[in-house]
Amino acid sequence: MNVFLNGEFMPIEQARVPVLDRGFIFGDGIYEMIPVYSRVPFRLPEHLARLRASLAAVRMNNPYSDERWGSLIRRIVAMNPWDDQNVYLQITRGVAPREHAFPAGLKPTVFIMASRLTTPPPSQVEHGCAAVTHEDIRWLRCDIKATALLANCMLRTLAAEQGYGEMILLRSGYLTEAASSNVMIVNDGVVLAPPKSHLMLPGITYDVVLELLQANGIAHEVRPVPETELRSAQEVWLTSSSREVLAVTTLDHRRVGNGEPGPVFRRVHALYQKFKAAVMRAAAEEAPAK
């Protein structure tokens, strides 16, 4: 695997970061994960816009222009062997003596790597996955895509130890999101999505799904979702770059609906795959002209 670190491309085995990097000491960093299909980054401008928002929220300068990020990402994709990839990029505040307050004038540490992108297999899309609920124990700025993900890791581990694929989170009686996904539900044929706030990550796939619902006349509402509606839902979905759109068919040991992915999910999943293919085809056609 080849990676980018602070201006250089190298094998990952050669990549080194000083121990006083604030990303190592404090988790003082921002990251972004970009899916790549057939070597074409998916919704790159939207991912870079979210990156800029997270950096601004923690008062960290963006080290590169969007054009430079795009060039680096495409080069990493070209250097690695998979057609479908997850590109991970991370910016930390840099190296400094261990003091809590943000130091001024640091040179950020910039890291980019790629891995094989694995989306849900057809059998899981067909039958859905199992999830469990938990009180949302994370901090109050979940809209920032920060590298400090200890609470998310704890929650995903709790779910995995019980044999579940995801942990769906509740705060003060309302659905927020999942440990590593956004969540939508369907009640009485209407798709319900929690509104963006400081309590959830503004998901790129979440946005795509809402666009598809709007464009195809599928009834939906963006509003707070009480726990009671989650538990009575006919359908529950996870949305993320790696899961795309995936049905939850068992929640807290109980079937969701009839225990199989529902009709609204099946329609939206097909629309998402069609949309993704069209975006990738257009991007691939445009690439030689640049």
PAZAPA-4460 file (N, C-alpha, C; in steps of 0.05 Angstrom, whole numbers, plus 32768, in hexadecimal, padded with zeros to 4 digits):
% residues 290
    n_x    n_y    n_z   ca_x   ca_y   ca_z    c_x    c_y    c_z   seq   type   mol
   8011   7FE8   8000   8000   8000   8000   8011   8019   8000     1      M     A
   800B   802B   7FEE   8019   8045   7FED   8008   805B   7FFA     2      N     A
   8015   806D   8008   8007   8082   8017   8015   809C   8011     3      V     A
   8008   80B2   8019   8012   80CD   8018   8015   80D7   8034     4      F     A
   802D   80E2   803B   8032   80EE   8055   8043   8107   8052     5      L     A
   8037   811D   8059   8046   8137   805A   8057   813C   8041     6      N     A
   8049   813A   802A   8056   8142   8011   8064   812C   8002     7      G     A
   8064   8113   800D   8073   80FD   8000   8061   80E5   7FFD     8      E     A
   8065   80D6   7FE7   8058   80BC   7FE3   806C   80A7   7FEB     9      F     A
   8062   8092   7FF9   8074   807E   8003   8065   8064   8009    10      M     A
   8072   804D   800C   8065   8035   8016   805C   803A   8033    11      P     A
   8046   802F   803B   803B   8035   8056   804F   802D   806C    12      I     A
   8060   8019   8066   8073   8010   807B   8088   8026   8081    13      E     A
   808B   8039   806F   809F   804E   8073   8093   8067   8080    14      Q     A
   8079   8068   8083   806C   8080   808D   8070   8082   80AC    15      A     A
   8079   8099   80B5   807F   809E   80D1   8074   80B9   80D9    16      R     A
   8069   80BB   80F2   805F   80D4   80FD   806C   80D8   8118    17      V     A
   8076   80F0   811F   8081   80F5   813A   806E   80EF   8151    18      P     A
   8078   80E6   8167   8066   80DF   817D   8059   80F8   818A    19      V     A
   8064   8110   8185   8057   8128   8190   8044   8134   817C    20      L     A
   803D   8126   8167   8028   8130   8156   800E   8131   8166    21      D     A
   7FFF   8147   8164   7FE7   814A   8173   7FD1   8137   816C    22      R     A
   7FD3   812B   8154   7FC0   8116   814D   7FC5   80FD   815E    23      G     A
   7FDE   80F8   8165   7FE5   80E1   8176   7FDF   80E7   8193    24      F     A
   7FE6   80FF   819C   7FE4   8106   81B8   7FC7   810C   81C0    25      I     A
   7FB8   811B   81AF   7F9E   8125   81B7   7F87   811B   81A4    26      F     A
   7F8E   810D   818E   7F79   8108   817A   7F70   8122   816D    27      G     A
   7F83   8135   816C   7F7D   8150   8161   7F80   8150   8143    28      D     A
   7F6C   8145   8135   7F6D   8143   8118   7F52   813F   810C    29      G     A
   7F51   8142   80F2   7F39   813F   80E2   7F3E   812A   80CD    30      I     A
   7F29   811B   80C5   7F2D   8107   80B0   7F16   8108   809D    31      Y     A
   7F19   80FB   8086   7F04   80F8   8073   7F08   80DD   8065    32      E     A
   7EF2   80CF   805E   7EF3   80B6   8051   7EE3   80B8   8037    33      M     A
   7EF0   80B2   8020   7EE4   80B7   8006   7EE3   809C   7FF7    34      I     A
   7ECB   8093   7FF0   7EC9   807A   7FE1   7ED1   807F   7FC4    35      P     A
   7EDE   806B   7FB8   7EE7   806C   7F9C   7EDC   8054   7F8E    36      V     A
   7ECE   8058   7F78   7EC3   8042   7F68   7ED0   8043   7F4D    37      Y     A
   7EDB   802C   7F44   7EE8   802A   7F2A   7EFD   8041   7F27    38      S     A
   7F0B   8046   7F3E   7F20   805A   7F3F   7F17   8077   7F3C    39      R     A
   7EFD   807C   7F3F   7EF2   8097   7F3E   7EE7   809E   7F5A    40      V     A
   7EF2   80B4   7F67   7EE7   80BC   7F81   7ECA   80C4   7F7F    41      P     A
   7EBA   80BB   7F92   7E9D   80C0   7F92   7E97   80D9   7FA3    42      F     A
   7E8A   80EC   7F95   7E82   8106   7FA2   7E99   8114   7FB0    43      R     A
   7EAF   8116   7FA2   7EC7   8122   7FAE   7EC2   813F   7FB7    44      L     A
   7EB5   8150   7FA8   7EB1   816C   7FB2   7EA2   816D   7FCC    45      P     A
   7E8E   815B   7FD0   7E7F   815B   7FE8   7E90   8151   8000    46      E     A
   7EA1   813E   7FFB   7EB3   8134   8010   7EC7   814A   8018    47      H     A
   7ED1   8158   8004   7EE5   816D   800B   7ED7   8185   8018    48      L     A
   7EBE   818A   8012   7EAF   819F   8020   7EAB   8198   803E    49      A     A
   7EA5   817E   8043   7EA2   8176   805F   7EBD   8177   806D    50      R     A
   7ED3   8171   805F   7EED   8173   806B   7EF3   8190   8073    51      L     A
   7EED   81A3   8061   7EF1   81BF   8067   7EE1   81C8   8080    52      R     A
   7EC8   81BE   8081   7EB7   81C6   8098   7EC2   81BB   80B2    53      A     A
   7ECC   81A3   80B2   7ED7   8197   80CB   7EF1   81A6   80D3    54      S     A
   7F02   81AC   80C0   7F1B   81BA   80C6   7F14   81D6   80D1    55      L     A
   7F01   81E4   80C5   7EFA   81FE   80CF   7EEF   81FD   80EC    56      A     A
   7EDF   81E8   80F1   7ED3   81E5   810B   7EE7   81E2   8122    57      A     A
   7EFE   81D7   811C   7F13   81D3   8130   7F2A   81E7   812C    58      V     A
   7F25   81FB   811C   7F39   8211   8117   7F54   8206   810D    59      R     A
   7F52   81F5   80F9   7F6A   81EA   80ED   7F6A   81F3   80CF    60      M     A
   7F80   81FC   80C5   7F82   8205   80AA   7F81   81ED   8097    61      N     A
   7F74   81F0   8080   7F74   81DC   806C   7F8E   81DE   805D    62      N     A
   7F9F   81C9   805D   7FB9   81CB   8051   7FBA   81CC   8033    63      P     A
   7FA4   81C3   8025   7FA4   81C2   8008   7F8A   81CD   7FFD    64      Y     A
   7F8C   81D5   7FE4   7F74   81DC   7FD5   7F65   81C3   7FCD    65      S     A
   7F4C   81C6   7FC4   7F3D   81AF   7FBB   7F4A   81A2   7FA3    66      D     A
   7F56   81B2   7F92   7F64   81A7   7F7A   7F7C   8196   7F82    67      E     A
   7F8B   819F   7F96   7FA2   8190   7FA0   7F99   8176   7FAD    68      R     A
   7F83   8178   7FBE   7F79   815F   7FCA   7F71   814B   7FB5    69      W     A
   7F63   8155   7FA0   7F59   8143   7F8B   7F71   8136   7F7D    70      G     A
   7F86   8145   7F78   7F9D   8139   7F6B   7FAA   8124   7F7C    71      S     A
   7FAD   812A   7F96   7FBA   8116   7FA8   7FA9   80FD   7FAA    72      L     A
   7F8F   8100   7FAD   7F7D   80E9   7FB0   7F7E   80D8   7F97    73      I     A
   7F7D   80E4   7F7F   7F7E   80D5   7F66   7F99   80C6   7F63    74      R     A
   7FAE   80D3   7F6D   7FC9   80C6   7F6B   7FCA   80AD   7F7E    75      R     A
   7FC0   80B0   7F96   7FBF   809A   7FA9   7FAF   8083   7F9D    76      I     A
   7F98   808A   7F91   7F87   8075   7F85   7F96   8067   7F6F    77      V     A
   7FA5   8076   7F5E   7FB4   806A   7F48   7FCA   8058   7F52    78      A     A
   7FD6   805E   7F69   7FED   8050   7F73   7FE6   8036   7F81    79      M     A
   7FCC   8032   7F88   7FC4   801A   7F96   7FB4   8007   7F85    80      N     A
   7FB2   7FED   7F8C   7FAA   7FD9   7F79   7F8C   7FD5   7F75    81      P     A
   7F7B   7FE2   7F85   7F5F   7FDB   7F84   7F4F   7FEE   7F72    82      W     A
   7F3C   7FE4   7F64   7F2A   7FF6   7F54   7F17   8006   7F66    83      D     A
   7F0C   7FF8   7F7B   7EFB   8005   7F8E   7F0A   8009   7FA8    84      D     A
   7F0C   8022   7FB2   7F1D   8028   7FC8   7F0E   803A   7FDC    85      Q     A
   7F18   803A   7FF5   7F12   804E   8009   7F2B   805F   800C    86      N     A
   7F29   8079   8006   7F3F   808B   800A   7F3B   8099   8024    87      V     A
   7F4F   8096   8036   7F4E   80A3   8050   7F62   80B9   8051    88      Y     A
   7F59   80D1   8058   7F6C   80E7   805B   7F69   80F3   8077    89      L     A
   7F80   80FB   8082   7F80   8105   809E   7F93   811D   80A0    90      Q     A
   7F89   8131   80AE   7F9A   8149   80B4   7F9A   814C   80D2    91      I     A
   7FB2   814C   80DE   7FB4   8153   80FA   7FC1   816F   80FD    92      T     A
   7FBF   817A   8115   7FC8   8196   8118   7FE7   8197   8116    93      R     A
   7FF5   8181   811B   8012   8180   8118   8020   817A   8132    94      G     A
   803A   817E   8132   804B   8177   8148   8050   818F   815A    95      V     A
   804D   818B   8175   8050   81A1   8188   8053   8195   81A4    96      A     A
   805F   81A4   81B7   805F   819A   81D3   8043   8195   81DC    97      P     A
   8040   8183   81EF   8025   817B   81F8   8019   8190   820A    98      R     A
   8009   81A1   81FD   7FF8   81B5   820B   7FDC   81B4   81FF    99      E     A
   7FC8   81B7   8210   7FAD   81B3   8206   7FA4   81C9   81F2   100      H     A
   7FAA   81E2   81F7   7FA1   81F7   81E5   7FAE   81F4   81CA   101      A     A
   7F9F   81FB   81B5   7FA9   81F9   819A   7FC2   820B   8196   102      F     A
   7FD9   8200   818F   7FF0   8211   8189   7FEC   821F   816E   103      P     A
   7FF8   8236   816B   7FF7   8244   8152   800F   823D   8140   104      A     A
   800B   823F   8126   8021   823D   8113   802C   8221   810E   105      G     A
   801D   820C   8115   8027   81F1   8110   8024   81E9   80F3   106      L     A
   8036   81D8   80EA   8034   81CC   80D0   8023   81B3   80D2   107      K     A
   800C   81B1   80C5   7FFB   8199   80C9   8008   8180   80BD   108      P     A
   8000   816A   80C9   8008   8150   80BE   7FF2   8146   80AC   109      T     A
   7FF9   8140   8093   7FE5   8138   807F   7FEC   811B   8076   110      V     A
   7FD7   810A   8077   7FDA   80EE   8071   7FC3   80E4   8060   111      F     A
   7FCA   80D5   804B   7FB5   80C9   803A   7FBC   80AC   8035   112      I     A
   7FA9   809B   8037   7FAD   807F   8030   7F94   8074   8023   113      M     A
   7F96   805D   8017   7F7E   8050   800B   7F7D   8033   8014   114      A     A
   7F65   8028   8013   7F61   800B   8019   7F4C   8001   8006   115      S     A
   7F49   7FE7   8005   7F34   7FDC   7FF4   7F19   7FE3   7FFF   116      R     A
   7F07   7FED   7FED   7EEC   7FF3   7FF5   7EDB   7FDA   7FF3   117      L     A
   7ECE   7FD4   800A   7EBD   7FBC   800B   7EA1   7FC6   8012   118      T     A
   7E8E   7FC4   8000   7E72   7FCB   8005   7E63   7FB1   800D   119      T     A
   7E4B   7FB4   8018   7E3C   7F9D   8021   7E38   7F88   800A   120      P     A
   7E3D   7F6F   8010   7E39   7F5A   7FFC   7E1B   7F57   7FF5   121      P     A
   7E15   7F4C   7FDD   7DF9   7F49   7FD5   7DE8   7F3B   7FEA   122      P     A
   7DF3   7F27   7FF8   7DE3   7F19   800C   7DDA   7F2B   8023   123      S     A
   7DEC   7F3E   802B   7DE5   7F50   8040   7DD1   7F65   8037   124      Q     A
   7DD4   7F6E   801E   7DC0   7F81   8013   7DA5   7F73   8012   125      V     A
   7DA5   7F5A   800B   7D8C   7F4B   8008   7D7E   7F46   8023   126      E     A
   7D8E   7F41   8038   7D82   7F39   8051   7D85   7F4D   8068   127      H     A
   7D96   7F62   8063   7D99   7F76   8078   7DAD   7F6E   808D   128      G     A
   7DB0   7F7F   80A1   7DC2   7F7A   80B7   7DB4   7F7E   80D2   129      C     A
   7DC2   7F76   80E7   7DB7   7F79   8102   7DC6   7F90   8110   130      A     A
   7DB7   7F9F   8120   7DC2   7FB5   812F   7DB7   7FB5   814C   131      A     A
   7DC4   7FC5   815D   7DBC   7FC7   8178   7DBC   7FE5   817F   132      V     A
   7DAD   7FED   8193   7DAD   800A   819A   7DBC   800E   81B4   133      T     A
   7DC4   8028   81B8   7DD4   8030   81CF   7DD1   804E   81D3   134      H     A
   7DD3   8057   81EB   7DD3   8074   81F0   7DEC   8080   81E2   135      E     A
   7DE8   8097   81D6   7DFE   80A4   81C8   7E10   80B1   81DD   136      D     A
   7E28   80A6   81E0   7E3B   80AF   81F5   7E51   80C1   81EA   137      I     A
   7E4E   80C9   81D0   7E64   80D8   81C4   7E62   80F6   81CC   138      R     A
   7E76   8105   81C3   7E76   8121   81C9   7E61   8130   81BA   139      W     A
   7E5F   814A   81BE   7E49   815A   81B3   7E50   8168   8198   140      L     A
   7E66   8160   818B   7E6D   816C   8171   7E71   8155   815D   141      R     A
   7E5D   8144   815B   7E5F   812D   8149   7E5E   8135   812B   142      C     A
   7E58   814F   8126   7E59   8159   810A   7E75   815D   8100   143      D     A
   7E89   815D   8112   7EA5   8160   810B   7EB1   8144   8106   144      I     A
   7EBD   8140   80EF   7EC8   8125   80E9   7EE4   8124   80F5   145      K     A
   7EE5   8121   810F   7EFE   8121   811E   7F09   8105   8120   146      A     A
   7F24   8104   8122   7F31   80EA   8124   7F2D   80DD   8140   147      T     A
   7F24   80EC   8154   7F20   80E1   816F   7F06   80D1   8170   148      A     A
   7F08   80B8   8169   7EF0   80A7   8165   7EED   8091   817B   149      L     A
   7EF8   8096   8192   7EF9   8081   81A7   7EDD   8079   81AE   150      L     A
   7ECA   808C   81B2   7EAF   8084   81B9   7EA2   8074   81A3   151      A     A
   7EA6   807B   818A   7E9B   806C   8174   7EA6   8050   8174   152      N     A
   7EC0   804D   8179   7ECD   8033   8179   7EC2   8022   8190   153      C     A
   7EBE   802E   81A7   7EB2   8020   81BE   7E96   8015   81B7   154      M     A
   7E86   8026   81AA   7E6B   801E   81A3   7E6A   8008   818E   155      L     A
   7E7B   800B   8179   7E7C   7FF6   8165   7E86   7FDC   8170   156      R     A
   7E99   7FDD   8183   7EA3   7FC5   8190   7E8D   7FB7   81A0   157      T     A
   7E7E   7FC7   81AF   7E67   7FBC   81BE   7E54   7FAE   81AC   158      L     A
   7E4E   7FBA   8195   7E3C   7FAD   8182   7E48   7F93   8177   159      A     A
   7E61   7F94   816F   7E6F   7F7D   8163   7E70   7F66   8177   160      A     A
   7E75   7F6C   8191   7E76   7F57   81A5   7E5C   7F49   81A9   161      E     A
   7E46   7F56   81A2   7E2C   7F4A   81A3   7E23   7F3E   8189   162      Q     A
   7E34   7F3F   8175   7E2E   7F34   815B   7E1E   7F46   8149   163      G     A
   7E1F   7F60   814E   7E0F   7F73   813E   7E22   7F83   812C   164      Y     A
   7E17   7F8C   8115   7E27   7F9A   8101   7E29   7FB8   8107   165      G     A
   7E17   7FC3   8117   7E18   7FE0   811C   7E0A   7FE6   8136   166      E     A
   7E11   7FFD   8142   7E05   8008   815A   7DF6   8021   8153   167      M     A
   7DDC   8021   8156   7DCC   8038   8151   7DC8   8048   816A   168      I     A
   7DCC   8063   8169   7DCF   8073   8180   7DB7   8085   8186   169      L     A
   7DB1   8088   819F   7D9B   8098   81A9   7DA5   80AC   81BD   170      L     A
   7D9B   80C5   81BB   7DA3   80D9   81CE   7D8A   80E7   81D8   171      R     A
   7D85   80E6   81F2   7D6D   80F3   81FE   7D53   80EA   81F0   172      S     A
   7D52   80D1   81E9   7D39   80C6   81DD   7D36   80CA   81BF   173      G     A
   7D4B   80D3   81B2   7D49   80D8   8195   7D60   80CA   8186   174      Y     A
   7D5A   80C1   816E   7D6F   80B5   815D   7D83   80CB   8154   175      L     A
   7D9C   80C4   8156   7DB1   80D6   814B   7DBC   80C9   8131   176      T     A
   7DCC   80B5   8134   7DD7   80A6   811E   7DE1   808B   8128   177      E     A
   7DF4   807F   811A   7E00   8066   8124   7E1E   806B   8129   178      A     A
   7E2B   8057   8134   7E47   805B   813B   7E59   8062   8123   179      A     A
   7E51   8058   810B   7E61   805F   80F3   7E4F   8062   80DA   180      S     A
   7E36   806A   80DE   7E23   806D   80C8   7E0E   8082   80D0   181      S     A
   7E01   808D   80BC   7DE8   809B   80C1   7DD1   8087   80C0   182      N     A
   7DBA   808F   80CB   7DA3   807D   80CE   7D8A   808C   80C3   183      V     A
   7D7A   807D   80B4   7D60   8086   80AC   7D4C   8070   80B2   184      M     A
   7D32   8077   80B5   7D1E   8063   80BA   7D07   8068   80A7   185      I     A
   7CF5   8055   80A5   7CDD   8057   8095   7CC5   8050   80A7   186      V     A
   7CB2   8062   80AA   7C99   805D   80B8   7C82   8066   80A7   187      N     A
   7C6F   8053   80A3   7C57   8059   8092   7C5F   8063   8077   188      D     A
   7C74   8057   806C   7C7D   805E   8051   7C8D   8078   804E   189      G     A
   7C92   8086   8064   7CA0   809F   8063   7CBC   809B   806E   190      V     A
   7CD0   80A3   8060   7CEC   80A2   8069   7CF1   80B9   807C   191      V     A
   7CFB   80B3   8094   7D01   80C7   80A8   7D1F   80C8   80AD   192      L     A
   7D2B   80E0   80AC   7D47   80E4   80AF   7D4C   80F9   80C5   193      A     A
   7D5C   80F3   80D9   7D63   8108   80ED   7D70   8120   80DF   194      P     A
   7D6A   8138   80E8   7D77   814F   80DB   7D94   8152   80E3   195      P     A
   7DA3   815E   80D1   7DC0   8163   80D7   7DC1   8176   80EF   196      K     A
   7DD4   8170   8100   7DD9   8180   8118   7DF5   817A   8123   197      S     A
   7DFB   8186   8139   7E15   8180   8146   7E16   8164   8151   198      H     A
   7E00   8155   8151   7DFF   813A   815D   7E03   8124   8148   199      L     A
   7E07   812B   812F   7E0B   8116   811B   7E1E   8120   8105   200      M     A
   7E2B   810D   80F8   7E3D   8114   80E2   7E2C   811A   80C9   201      L     A
   7E31   812F   80BB   7E22   8134   80A2   7E2C   8122   808C   202      P     A
   7E1E   810B   8089   7E27   80F6   8077   7E24   80FD   8059   203      G     A
   7E37   80F6   8049   7E35   80FA   802C   7E20   80E7   8021   204      I     A
   7E20   80CE   8029   7E0C   80BB   8020   7DF0   80C3   8029   205      T     A
   7DEE   80CD   8042   7DD5   80D8   804C   7DCA   80ED   8039   206      Y     A
   7DDB   80FF   8030   7DD2   8114   801D   7DC9   8108   8002   207      D     A
   7DD8   80F4   7FF8   7DD1   80E8   7FDF   7DB5   80DB   7FE1   208      V     A
   7DB0   80CD   7FF7   7D96   80BF   7FFB   7D80   80D4   7FFC   209      V     A
   7D83   80EA   800A   7D6F   80FE   800B   7D6A   810A   7FEF   210      L     A
   7D7F   810E   7FE0   7D7B   8118   7FC4   7D6B   8104   7FB3   211      E     A
   7D71   80EA   7FB7   7D62   80D6   7FA7   7D45   80D5   7FB0   212      L     A
   7D40   80D7   7FC9   7D24   80D8   7FD3   7D15   80EF   7FC6   213      L     A
   7D21   8106   7FC6   7D15   811E   7FBB   7D10   811B   7F9D   214      Q     A
   7D25   8112   7F8F   7D23   8111   7F72   7D0F   80FC   7F68   215      A     A
   7D0A   80E8   7F79   7CF8   80D2   7F70   7CDD   80D2   7F7E   216      N     A
   7CD7   80E8   7F8B   7CBC   80EB   7F97   7CB6   80D8   7FAD   217      G     A
   7CCA   80CF   7FBC   7CC6   80BD   7FD2   7CC2   80CD   7FEC   218      I     A
   7CAC   80C8   7FF9   7CA4   80D8   8011   7CBA   80D6   8026   219      A     A
   7CC2   80ED   8030   7CD6   80EE   8045   7CD4   8107   8055   220      H     A
   7CDF   8106   806D   7CE0   811D   807F   7CFC   811E   808D   221      E     A
   7D07   8135   808F   7D1F   8139   809F   7D16   8147   80B9   222      V     A
   7D17   8138   80CE   7D0D   8142   80E8   7D18   8130   80FE   223      R     A
   7D16   8139   8118   7D1F   8128   812E   7D0E   810E   812E   224      P     A
   7D1C   80F8   8134   7D0F   80DD   8134   7D10   80D2   8150   225      V     A
   7CF9   80D2   815E   7CF9   80C7   8179   7CFF   80A9   817A   226      P     A
   7D09   80A0   8190   7D0F   8084   8194   7CF7   8072   818E   227      E     A
   7CDF   807C   8196   7CC7   806C   8191   7CC2   8067   8174   228      T     A
   7CC8   807A   8163   7CC5   8076   8146   7CDA   8063   813B   229      E     A
   7CF2   8065   8145   7D07   8052   813D   7CFE   8036   8143   230      L     A
   7CF3   8031   815B   7CED   8016   8163   7CD3   800C   8155   231      R     A
   7CC3   801D   814B   7CAB   8014   813D   7CAE   8015   811E   232      S     A
   7CC6   801B   8115   7CCB   801F   80F8   7CC6   8006   80E9   233      A     A
   7CBB   8009   80D1   7CB9   7FF2   80BE   7CD4   7FEC   80B0   234      Q     A
   7CE5   8001   80AD   7CFF   7FFE   80A2   7D13   800F   80B0   235      E     A
   7D2C   8005   80B3   7D42   8015   80BE   7D59   8012   80AB   236      V     A
   7D66   8028   80A3   7D7D   8027   8091   7D96   8033   809D   237      W     A
   7DAD   8029   8095   7DC7   8035   809A   7DD0   8042   8080   238      L     A
   7DDC   8059   8081   7DE8   8065   8069   7E04   806E   8070   239      T     A
   7E17   8067   805F   7E33   8070   8062   7E42   806A   8048   240      S     A
   7E5A   8075   8046   7E6A   8071   802D   7E70   8053   8029   241      S     A
   7E75   8044   803E   7E7C   8028   803A   7E63   8016   803A   242      S     A
   7E4F   801D   8049   7E37   800D   804A   7E23   8015   8034   243      R     A
   7E27   802D   8028   7E15   8038   8015   7DF9   803A   8022   244      E     A
   7DE5   802B   8019   7DCB   802A   8027   7DC6   800D   802E   245      V     A
   7DC3   8007   8048   7DC1   7FEC   8052   7DAA   7FEA   8066   246      L     A
   7D99   7FD6   8063   7D82   7FD3   8075   7D8A   7FC5   808F   247      A     A
   7D7F   7FCF   80A5   7D81   7FC1   80BF   7D67   7FB1   80C2   248      V     A
   7D6A   7F97   80C4   7D52   7F86   80C6   7D4D   7F7A   80E2   249      T     A
   7D61   7F7D   80F4   7D5D   7F76   8110   7D69   7F8C   8121   250      T     A
   7D59   7F96   8134   7D62   7FAB   8146   7D5C   7FA3   8162   251      L     A
   7D71   7FA1   8172   7D6E   7F99   818F   7D5F   7F7E   8191   252      D     A
   7D67   7F6B   8181   7D5C   7F4F   8182   7D40   7F4D   8177   253      H     A
   7D35   7F63   816C   7D1A   7F62   8161   7D1A   7F68   8143   254      R     A
   7D08   7F5B   8135   7D07   7F60   8118   7CFE   7F7D   8112   255      R     A
   7D09   7F88   80FE   7D00   7FA2   80F3   7CEC   7F9B   80DC   256      V     A
   7CD3   7FA4   80DF   7CBF   7F9D   80CB   7CBB   7F7F   80CA   257      G     A
   7CBE   7F73   80B3   7CBB   7F56   80B1   7CD5   7F48   80B2   258      N     A
   7CEA   7F56   80B9   7D05   7F4A   80BB   7D14   7F48   80A2   259      G     A
   7D0B   7F55   808C   7D19   7F56   8073   7D1A   7F73   8069   260      E     A
   7D2D   7F7A   8059   7D2E   7F95   804E   7D13   7F9C   8041   261      P     A
   7D09   7FB4   8047   7CEF   7FBC   803E   7CEE   7FC7   8022   262      G     A
   7CD6   7FCC   8017   7CD3   7FD5   7FFC   7CDF   7FF1   7FF6   263      P     A
   7CDD   8003   800A   7CE9   801D   8005   7D07   801B   8004   264      V     A
   7D13   800B   8016   7D30   8006   8014   7D38   7FFB   7FF9   265      F     A
   7D2A   7FE7   7FF0   7D31   7FDB   7FD6   7D30   7FEF   7FBF   266      R     A
   7D1D   8000   7FC0   7D1B   8014   7FAB   7D33   8028   7FAD   267      R     A
   7D38   8031   7FC5   7D4D   8045   7FC9   7D68   8039   7FC4   268      V     A
   7D6D   8020   7FCC   7D86   8013   7FC7   7D8B   8012   7FA9   269      H     A
   7D77   800A   7F99   7D7A   8009   7F7C   7D7F   8025   7F70   270      A     A
   7D72   8039   7F7A   7D76   8054   7F71   7D93   805D   7F77   271      L     A
   7D9D   8056   7F8F   7DB8   805E   7F97   7DCC   8051   7F84   272      Y     A
   7DC9   8038   7F7E   7DDC   802A   7F6D   7DDB   8036   7F51   273      Q     A
   7DC4   803D   7F47   7DC1   804A   7F2D   7DCF   8065   7F2D   274      K     A
   7DCA   8074   7F42   7DD5   808F   7F44   7DF4   808D   7F45   275      F     A
   7DFE   807B   7F56   7E1B   8078   7F58   7E28   8071   7F3D   276      K     A
   7E1B   805F   7F2F   7E26   8057   7F15   7E27   806E   7F02   277      A     A
   7E12   807F   7F02   7E11   8096   7EF0   7E26   80AA   7EF7   278      A     A
   7E2A   80AF   7F11   7E3E   80C3   7F1A   7E5A   80B9   7F12   279      V     A
   7E5F   809F   7F16   7E7A   8095   7F0F   7E7E   8095   7EF1   280      M     A
   7E69   808F   7EE2   7E6C   808F   7EC5   7E72   80AB   7EBB   281      R     A
   7E64   80BF   7EC6   7E69   80DB   7EBD   7E85   80E4   7EC5   282      A     A
   7E8E   80DC   7EDD   7EA9   80E4   7EE6   7EBE   80D7   7ED5   283      A     A
   7EBA   80BE   7ECE   7ECE   80B0   7EBD   7ECF   80BC   7EA1   284      A     A
   7EB8   80C5   7E96   7EB8   80D1   7E7C   7EC5   80EC   7E7C   285      E     A
   7EC3   80FA   7E92   7ECF   8115   7E95   7EED   8114   7E99   286      E     A
   7EF7   80FF   7EA6   7F13   80FE   7EAF   7F27   8102   7E98   287      A     A
   7F24   80F5   7E80   7F38   80F9   7E6B   7F3A   8116   7E61   288      P     A
   7F24   8126   7E65   7F25   8141   7E5B   7F34   8154   7E6C   289      A     A
   7F3B   814B   7E85   7F48   815D   7E98   7F66   815E   7E92   290      K     A
***
